[in-house]
């Protein structure tokens, strides 16, 4: 019985090592080959990269216009940025499903089931682990992409991460990504994309003694205001909701 347990444990350990190795290989391929090709194709206009810390945990908080946002940001930011992505991208079948899975694994996306409340809450712990490891974590405080171009009210998960991890938040403003693959189009297209990175926001020590709920709301509002100043978007004043599944 003991031998069986050891064998199973070793098999699981070997499988984990293979998965991590495959992930590192995919990440290397994407960033050495795909990243330069994508930058050549889309030629994004980028400014403010000096505001991204070279090392240490940091949150990149961006407006959200398109699924392509999570492709553009890792392409232009000069360090690895980890995002959460809906689990559907990792479970598709056929050629398209395989390509999607390999791509999102290659840019170090982490799957999350958005329909599972517990999984969504656990994703915050996953993000804290990324930050504790000294990596950059990307997040869209609006929660889902804006379909009308307005900037929606931020949800307080970004503040929870910033206050708990004690890391700076770098606001990022995107424009033009919604034109890469508009709703209803089957293939991506060339589009003028602009990425502007703002100055880091630090919240360390600023909310000592402030009720947690109020602190999270105020931090989130400050982050969203910084994004708005970059993008010039009209404020919606309400939360964005996911569109119904067709």
BELLIN-V157847 format. One record per residue. N is the residue number from 1. PSI is psi in degrees with one decimal (* if undefined). NEAR is the number of other ideal C-beta (glycine too) atoms within 12 Angstrom. D_CENTER is the distance of its C-alpha to the mean C-alpha in Angstrom with 1 decimal. Layout:
n	psi	near	d_center
N	PSI	NEAR	D_CENTER
N	PSI	NEAR	D_CENTER
This chain:
n	psi	near	d_center
1	-43.0	7	44.4
2	-39.0	8	43.0
3	-36.7	9	42.8
4	-44.1	10	40.8
5	-44.4	11	38.3
6	-43.3	12	37.9
7	-44.0	13	37.5
8	-42.9	14	34.8
9	-43.2	14	32.9
10	-39.6	14	33.3
11	-44.7	14	32.1
12	-41.0	14	28.9
13	-42.2	14	28.4
14	-40.6	14	29.0
15	-40.5	14	26.6
16	-43.2	14	23.8
17	-40.2	14	24.8
18	-40.8	14	24.8
19	-45.4	15	21.3
20	-40.2	16	20.0
21	-44.8	14	22.2
22	-39.9	18	21.0
23	-42.4	25	17.3
24	-39.5	18	18.4
25	-46.3	18	20.6
26	-43.4	25	17.9
27	-41.3	27	15.6
28	-42.9	18	18.7
29	-48.0	20	19.7
30	-45.1	27	16.6
31	-19.8	26	16.4
32	-26.5	13	20.2
33	-56.4	16	21.1
34	-41.2	23	18.4
35	-51.9	29	16.6
36	-36.9	16	20.0
37	-43.3	15	21.1
38	-40.6	27	18.2
39	-34.8	23	18.7
40	-39.2	13	22.4
41	-50.5	19	22.0
42	-21.1	29	19.9
43	60.0	20	20.9
44	145.1	33	18.2
45	119.5	21	19.6
46	134.8	27	17.8
47	152.8	18	19.0
48	13.9	24	18.4
49	-21.2	22	16.9
50	-14.4	15	19.5
51	-9.0	27	17.6
52	118.1	33	14.9
53	144.0	26	16.7
54	-29.7	14	17.9
55	167.1	14	17.5
56	158.7	22	16.7
57	137.1	31	13.9
58	145.9	39	12.0
59	127.8	46	9.2
60	110.8	53	7.8
61	119.8	49	8.2
62	155.0	48	8.5
63	164.8	50	10.7
64	111.2	41	9.9
65	-22.0	41	12.7
66	157.4	32	12.0
67	-25.3	29	10.4
68	-14.0	35	10.9
69	-39.5	40	8.4
70	-4.4	35	5.9
71	-43.5	37	9.2
72	-46.6	46	10.5
73	-50.5	46	8.3
74	-26.7	38	8.7
75	-38.0	34	12.2
76	-25.1	35	13.3
77	131.4	40	12.0
78	27.0	24	14.8
79	164.1	25	13.2
80	132.4	33	10.9
81	123.0	41	7.2
82	129.9	38	5.9
83	157.8	39	3.0
84	145.0	33	5.4
85	149.0	33	7.4
86	141.6	29	10.8
87	-21.5	22	13.5
88	-31.5	21	15.6
89	-17.8	30	13.9
90	-3.5	24	15.4
91	6.0	16	18.8
92	159.2	19	20.1
93	170.3	12	23.6
94	-170.4	10	25.5
95	-46.0	10	24.6
96	-42.9	15	21.7
97	-40.2	16	20.2
98	-43.0	16	20.8
99	-44.6	18	19.2
100	-46.7	26	16.0
101	-46.6	26	15.9
102	-39.6	24	16.8
103	-50.0	31	14.3
104	-32.7	34	11.2
105	-36.3	28	12.9
106	-28.3	32	13.8
107	19.7	36	10.4
108	35.6	33	9.8
109	150.0	37	7.7
110	127.5	32	9.1
111	143.0	27	11.0
112	138.2	30	11.6
113	105.9	21	14.6
114	-15.5	21	14.0
115	-5.3	13	17.8
116	109.3	14	18.5
117	-42.5	12	18.6
118	-41.6	13	19.2
119	-38.7	19	16.2
120	-40.8	22	13.9
121	-40.5	17	15.6
122	-27.1	18	15.5
123	-28.9	31	11.7
124	-37.6	32	12.1
125	-37.8	22	14.5
126	-43.7	27	12.3
127	-40.7	37	9.9
128	-35.5	27	13.2
129	-40.4	20	14.3
130	-46.3	32	11.6
131	-40.3	34	12.6
132	-26.4	18	16.2
133	-1.3	20	16.1
134	16.5	19	15.6
135	169.6	30	12.2
136	136.7	39	9.3
137	128.6	44	6.3
138	139.8	44	3.4
139	149.3	50	4.3
140	100.7	38	6.6
141	-23.7	42	9.9
142	-21.3	39	11.9
143	-42.9	27	10.6
144	163.7	22	11.4
145	148.4	31	12.1
146	125.5	35	15.3
147	-11.9	19	18.1
148	5.9	18	20.6
149	-6.3	25	18.8
150	160.4	24	19.3
151	118.5	39	17.0
152	164.7	32	17.0
153	139.2	26	17.5
154	143.0	40	14.6
155	151.6	30	14.5
156	5.0	30	15.3
157	-37.1	33	12.7
158	-37.5	44	11.2
159	-39.1	36	14.9
160	-44.5	31	15.6
161	-46.1	40	13.2
162	-44.3	42	14.6
163	-35.5	37	18.1
164	-44.0	27	18.1
165	-20.8	31	16.7
166	36.4	21	18.5
167	157.6	35	15.9
168	157.4	31	15.6
169	125.1	45	13.0
170	114.7	41	12.6
171	140.6	41	12.5
172	132.5	49	11.3
173	126.4	39	13.3
174	145.3	47	13.0
175	145.3	34	16.1
176	-14.0	30	17.5
177	-25.2	38	14.6
178	-14.8	30	16.2
179	-5.8	23	19.2
180	-45.7	30	17.8
181	83.2	25	18.4
182	157.4	20	19.9
183	127.9	17	20.4
184	-17.2	7	23.3
185	147.0	15	23.2
186	-27.2	9	23.1
187	149.1	10	22.2
188	157.4	22	19.9
189	165.5	19	21.9
190	138.3	17	22.2
191	152.1	25	21.0
192	115.3	18	21.0
193	134.9	34	17.5
194	132.6	28	17.2
195	120.2	42	14.5
196	125.9	32	15.8
197	126.3	37	14.7
198	176.6	33	16.6
199	145.2	19	18.4
200	145.4	28	16.9
201	130.4	33	17.8
202	134.2	22	19.5
203	7.0	30	20.5
204	123.9	17	22.5
205	-0.6	11	25.9
206	-17.1	17	25.6
207	27.3	24	25.6
208	126.6	11	28.1
209	-7.7	9	30.3
210	134.3	17	28.3
211	138.2	11	27.8
212	-44.4	17	24.3
213	-43.1	15	23.6
214	-40.6	16	24.8
215	-45.2	24	22.9
216	-40.1	28	19.5
217	-44.1	25	20.5
218	-39.8	24	21.7
219	-45.6	37	18.7
220	-43.8	38	16.3
221	-37.0	25	18.9
222	-39.8	30	19.1
223	-45.4	46	15.4
224	-35.0	43	15.7
225	-36.5	26	19.0
226	-40.6	36	17.7
227	-42.9	41	15.2
228	-39.3	28	18.2
229	-29.5	20	20.5
230	-46.7	29	18.4
231	-25.8	32	18.0
232	16.2	16	21.3
233	149.9	27	20.1
234	137.1	14	22.5
235	132.5	24	21.5
236	-32.2	21	21.8
237	1.4	15	22.8
238	167.1	16	21.6
239	147.4	20	18.7
240	142.9	28	17.1
241	146.5	16	18.0
242	137.1	18	16.9
243	152.7	12	19.7
244	143.6	5	22.2
245	132.6	8	21.9
246	*	6	24.5
